[in-house]
């Protein structure tokens, strides 16, 4: 069973800087593969998205010929076209022809500049990273959506079944992944902790990520959450502080009598990326996105 959408990059160019840039894009949009058009294999027809990279007149001509010869199966695919905007490459004119040929299947198009100057071509990697990030955004929206209320119910149920997470914080030159106990309540993750280096990052940068997941037991039994949100340190004098301790069945007076201060972090959740094979078995995409901030 195919869990999440896949991308195949097809090109016809030997220049290393372009191959490296396409490789970077494939890392971002993975599960992906990239190959020269001349090395295409029938098994690659299983990919969901086919991305044509047009870098020169010759490579563009090969891509167009490939499309004309493969319409019987390509018409069922989602097409992406990335072309060289350098007018000497003539790739832009071939891109128009491909767009006309595949207009019903075209999901996204973009351009990059590539010439003979290798120093200028060093920017290709960054350009392709940005293009791949956009493709990733499109892929996340182009899904069979699970009903929102059912998705919320499944996510909250999963969070309440667990009590350990990996809290990821970062700032300047430091990133930390902290295994730590948590509690979930109404769109918030609460963490009670003595302190530590994670607070350096939180004080500098309140944007955090939280991962909660099951032990791996097979590709068809995947279940895990990646959460994004903003962290805030709750004052010990706040009513919310007392309420969180009560949720944990901790006595406020006992906690206050300790020599050290026990800190409460509230993470207001903004987004959940939920990967769940069970949802796939119901006819929806396995990876679903839930936005708490829309509530």
C-alpha positions, 0 to 999 in steps of 0.5 A: 500500500502506497502511504503518501504521494510520490514524485518522479523528476525526469531530465536530460542534462549531464551538468553536475550543478543541475543534477545536484539541484534536482537531487536536493528537490527530491529530498524535500518532496520525497518519496521521490526519484530522479532519472534521465529520460533515457533511463526511464523504466516502466516501474516508474509509471507508478509515481503520482507526480511526474516533474519534467525539468527543461534545461536546454533546447535538446533536453526540452525536445526529449521531454516533449517526445517522451510526453507524446509517446507516453500520453496513454499513462501520463494523462492519469498523472499529476504533471509539474513543469520546471524550465530554464528561463534563459532565452538562449535555452529555448526551454520556455517555448517547449514549456508552453507546448508541454503546458498545452499538451498536459493542461488538464493534468498540470499541477504546477510550473516554475522556472529557474535561470541556468547559463554557461557561467558556473558561478552563477549556476551555484544559485541553482541549489537554493532555487530548486529548494524553494521550488521543491518547498512549493511543490511540497505545499501543493502536494499537501493540499492535493489530497483526499481529505479525511472529514475534519471532525473525525480527524480532530477526534483521531488526533486528540484521541492519539494525544491522550493515549500517549504521555511522552513526546519529543519537544524540538526547540531551536535558536541561532546555532542551537537545536535541541530535541528533548524527550519529555512527558506532556499532557494535552488539553483543548488544543494545548500541550502542557509540560511541567519541567525544572528547566534546562537548555530548552529554555534558552531556545524558547526564550529566544524563539517561541516556535516549537515542534513536538513529535508523538508517535507509535513504535514502528511495527510495519509500514502499514501500521504507521501512526504519528504526529508532528505538531507545530505551535508557540511555547509560553512559560506560565507564571506560577502565580497564574490560575492556569499554573494551578489548573495544570498541576491539578490535571497532573494530580499534583498538590500546589502547596507541595510544589511551591514548598520545593526548593526549586521552581517547577515550570509549566510550558504551554504550547498553543498548537497551530498545526498537526501533520498526522500520518496514519495508515488506518486513515489510508485504509478508509480511502483517504490519504494517509497524511492529513493536516489539521490546523488548530488556529482555524477553530 
